[in-house]
């Protein structure tokens, strides 16, 4: 006979068992969870460590800045870069004052004005803008302040050159002042303060000033002078004497050569004192450097000589030649003269731009270049033809100008041999666009520079802009002080 467990004892045993089970659960479950986490960590693969290999400093790629252009050819201008901020320049210290000020209304584009390394001499270019000295005043310019920008690189500029020209039919004419390798200060790489070690003294009249950056493209990239949306006097001018960009080998309107018609001027101001002695112009030849090697304007790696602002380049229309040039058996350096009323009293010379734009003033209706005789229409078409790296076209521009000056009565004594040598070099070649002749720029530069100096009144005949003023003996082309051994541009791809 089974014994019955008292109900109260049975209830007590059940509760005790429940508490034991609950205690086991509290102790065992955390241990199980911990073990589970341990197991998971044990089988999880360790994260791969990045493999770091340090390159020598000279092999590490340079960081590319946002918006930086990688190009092998210098640009004529930089592209839009947002709002241009003009800094507040310090007030001149007495007795200096602000002589001329158009430091305002900055555009977002800048136009190249730079002296490149030897490998890119073909791209050396100049931007200029005009200013007026009031009647009866004499200015001693002691500082030039400009707004500029680096593009195709980060700079910094090595130094700056400043050139001042007399006005010639609303373009830069005779060079009256030059200062090279000038030191500068710039706190923000936008506003550049350039003191002149020797003041430029100018009397009443219209002048042009050009500021040019000295910097190797392969080291610092390219520098540009900031455009201005408001025009004062004539619009800014630009030239590329050695033909790398293929346009404007001599001064012409910047809006025609480079573009940006909405911003026809440049941002700058002149600082100095008033009064002083009447200046004596120091005539020098137009800055031009003979290249040792001329890079192709059409490289195979992402080439572009088009400004990043994509300005529209609108060369002056070229008249269509009316007849085929006739070949003359015997070369002659003497232009064929057809009696025509003279445009100006003889004895002085006009520049290339004057004769190109005033055909009604020509003293002859045909000229001989080399062994070929051209009509006036054909000669005008040649004068409007862009150089595009063809030395024959560049030489023809200055040879035509010289022959017109001689035919107009200017003293030819110092230029006759140069004219004869130029004709001999041209020979039977027919100058574009009349023909398809070609000469290397390096083969013509010496003759071209001498002809250009003559046409600007720097040799034996005075400029018609300064008739009656004795012309000082010319000096040599401004020397380029070596800044460091020439180097090839970095080909992480050249310029600006």
Secondary structure, 3 states (H helix, E strand, C coil): CCCCCCHHHHHHHHHHHHHHHHHHHHHHHHHHHHHHHHHHHHHCCCCCCCCCCCCCHHHCCCCCCCCCCCCCCCCCECCCCCCCCCCCCCCCCCCCEEEEEECCCEEEEEEECEECCHHHHHHCCEEEEEEEEEEEEEEEEEEEEEEEEEECCCCCCCEEEEEEEEEECCEEEEEEEEEEEECCECCCCCEEEEEEEEEEEEEEEEEEEEEEEECCHHHHCEEEEEEECCCCCCCCEEECCCCCCCCCCCCEEHHHHCCCCCCCEECEEEEEEECCCCCCCCCECCCCCCCCCCCCCCCCCCCCCCCCCCCCCCCCCCCCCCCCCEECCCCCCCCCCCCCCCCCCCCCECCHHHHHHCHHHCCCCEEEECCEEEEHHHHHHHHCCCCCCCHHHHHHHHHHHHHHHHHCCCCCCCCHHHHHHHHHHHCCCCCCCCCCCCCCHHHHHHHHHHHHHHHCCCCCCCEHHHCCCCCCCCECCCCCCCCCCCCCCCCCCCCC
